[in-house]
């Protein structure tokens, strides 16, 4: 099973979005449905920041694939932190890092399932994009647009509220 994950975070408004898509075949990623989840880090402080959201997106994708009965997973992400996680396992196991709850969860999933992470460049020129790059660009765009639209709606609602007051 294949997946792609991405996240976007706005530090000024403490709002982020994770997204992932999954497919049984690598060639189907470009046509897969994107799953998005909006995160308000004022409510869920443990997911504050882009790295936390990138880790959370991978966890959610693995959980989805696991629900579909898959034990072998290849996950594409632009987050080098995720791609290099296996090499940092011993260092993280004895850590009090502020994201240890997410690292531990993902390391546990890596122990339980056959997970391979593959790095994909986040932004490539259109003329050099492969089908994988196009699939990732679609995901990246949806995640970023969701954050922007949410902030825009938030700003409009606050402006309308201040006009009523």
C-alpha positions as CSV (number, residue, x, y, z in Angstrom):
1,X,0.0,0.0,0.0
2,X,1.2,3.5,-0.8
3,X,0.6,6.8,0.8
4,X,1.6,10.5,0.6
5,X,1.4,12.9,3.5
6,X,1.7,16.6,4.0
7,X,1.0,19.3,6.5
8,X,0.7,23.1,6.7
9,X,0.8,25.3,9.7
10,X,0.2,29.0,10.3
11,X,2.0,30.3,13.4
12,X,0.1,33.6,13.6
13,X,-3.3,31.9,13.9
14,X,-2.2,28.6,15.4
15,X,-4.1,26.7,12.7
16,X,-2.8,23.8,10.7
17,X,-4.0,21.1,8.4
18,X,-2.8,17.6,7.7
19,X,-3.6,15.6,4.6
20,X,-2.9,12.2,3.2
21,X,-3.9,10.0,0.3
22,X,-3.5,6.3,0.0
23,X,-3.7,3.8,-2.9
24,X,-3.1,0.1,-3.5
25,X,-0.9,0.8,-6.5
26,X,1.7,3.5,-6.9
27,X,0.2,4.6,-10.2
28,X,-3.2,5.3,-8.5
29,X,-1.9,7.9,-6.0
30,X,-2.6,10.8,-8.5
31,X,-6.3,9.8,-8.6
32,X,-6.8,9.1,-4.9
33,X,-9.1,10.9,-2.6
34,X,-7.3,13.4,-0.3
35,X,-8.2,13.1,3.4
36,X,-7.8,16.4,5.2
37,X,-8.1,17.3,8.9
38,X,-8.0,20.8,10.2
39,X,-6.2,21.3,13.5
40,X,-6.6,24.2,16.0
41,X,-3.5,24.0,18.0
42,X,-5.0,26.3,20.6
43,X,-7.2,23.4,21.5
44,X,-4.8,20.6,20.8
45,X,-1.4,22.1,21.9
46,X,0.4,18.8,21.5
47,X,0.2,19.3,17.7
48,X,1.7,22.7,17.6
49,X,4.0,23.4,14.7
50,X,4.7,22.0,11.3
51,X,6.9,19.1,12.4
52,X,4.2,17.9,14.8
53,X,1.6,18.1,12.1
54,X,3.9,16.2,9.6
55,X,4.3,13.4,12.1
56,X,0.6,13.4,12.9
57,X,-0.3,13.2,9.2
58,X,2.0,10.1,8.8
59,X,0.4,8.5,11.9
60,X,-3.1,9.1,10.5
61,X,-2.1,7.6,7.1
62,X,-0.6,4.5,8.7
63,X,-3.7,4.0,10.9
64,X,-5.9,4.3,7.8
65,X,-3.9,1.7,5.9
66,X,-3.9,-0.5,8.9
67,X,-7.7,-0.3,9.1
68,X,-7.7,-1.5,5.4
69,X,-5.7,-4.5,6.5
70,X,-2.3,-3.5,5.1
71,X,0.9,-4.4,6.9
72,X,3.4,-3.3,4.2
73,X,3.4,0.5,3.5
74,X,5.5,2.9,1.5
75,X,4.9,6.5,2.5
76,X,6.1,9.5,0.5
77,X,6.6,12.7,2.4
78,X,8.6,16.0,2.0
79,X,9.5,15.9,5.7
80,X,13.1,14.8,6.1
81,X,12.5,14.5,9.9
82,X,10.1,11.6,9.1
83,X,12.3,10.0,6.5
84,X,15.3,9.9,8.9
85,X,13.3,8.7,11.9
86,X,14.5,5.1,11.9
87,X,18.1,6.3,12.1
88,X,17.2,8.4,15.2
89,X,15.2,5.8,17.0
90,X,17.7,5.0,19.8
91,X,18.4,8.7,20.4
92,X,14.6,9.5,20.6
93,X,13.8,6.5,22.9
94,X,15.7,8.1,25.7
95,X,14.6,11.7,25.0
96,X,12.2,14.2,26.6
97,X,11.7,16.0,23.3
98,X,8.5,18.0,23.3
99,X,7.1,15.8,20.5
100,X,8.1,12.5,22.0
101,X,4.4,11.5,22.2
102,X,4.3,11.6,18.4
103,X,7.7,10.2,17.8
104,X,6.9,7.3,20.2
105,X,3.6,6.6,18.4
106,X,5.2,6.6,15.0
107,X,8.2,4.4,16.2
108,X,5.7,1.9,17.7
109,X,3.8,1.8,14.3
110,X,7.2,1.3,12.6
111,X,7.9,-1.7,14.9
112,X,4.5,-3.2,14.2
113,X,4.3,-2.7,10.4
114,X,6.7,-2.9,7.5
115,X,6.9,0.9,6.8
116,X,9.3,2.5,4.3
117,X,9.6,6.2,4.0
118,X,10.6,7.9,0.8
119,X,11.4,11.5,0.5
120,X,9.7,13.6,-2.2
121,X,10.7,17.1,-3.1
122,X,7.9,19.5,-2.0
123,X,8.2,21.9,-4.9
124,X,9.4,20.9,-8.4
125,X,9.1,22.7,-11.7
126,X,6.1,21.7,-13.8
127,X,8.3,20.6,-16.7
128,X,10.2,18.1,-14.6
129,X,7.3,16.7,-12.6
130,X,6.7,13.0,-12.5
131,X,3.3,11.5,-11.8
132,X,4.4,11.2,-8.1
133,X,5.4,14.9,-8.1
134,X,2.0,15.8,-9.5
135,X,0.2,13.7,-6.9
136,X,2.2,15.4,-4.1
137,X,1.6,18.9,-5.6
138,X,-2.1,18.2,-5.5
139,X,-1.9,17.2,-1.9
140,X,0.3,20.1,-0.9
141,X,-1.9,22.6,-2.6
142,X,-5.1,21.2,-0.9
143,X,-3.4,21.3,2.5
144,X,-2.1,24.9,2.1
145,X,-5.4,26.1,0.6
146,X,-7.4,24.7,3.5
147,X,-5.3,26.6,6.0
148,X,-5.5,29.8,4.0
149,X,-9.3,29.5,3.5
150,X,-9.8,28.8,7.2
151,X,-7.8,31.9,8.2
152,X,-9.7,34.0,5.6
153,X,-13.0,32.8,7.0
154,X,-11.8,33.4,10.6
155,X,-10.7,37.0,9.7
156,X,-14.1,37.7,8.0
157,X,-16.0,36.3,11.0
158,X,-14.0,38.4,13.4
159,X,-14.5,41.5,11.3
160,X,-18.3,40.9,11.1
161,X,-18.3,40.3,14.9
162,X,-16.5,43.6,15.6
163,X,-18.9,45.4,13.4
164,X,-21.9,44.0,15.4
165,X,-20.3,45.0,18.7
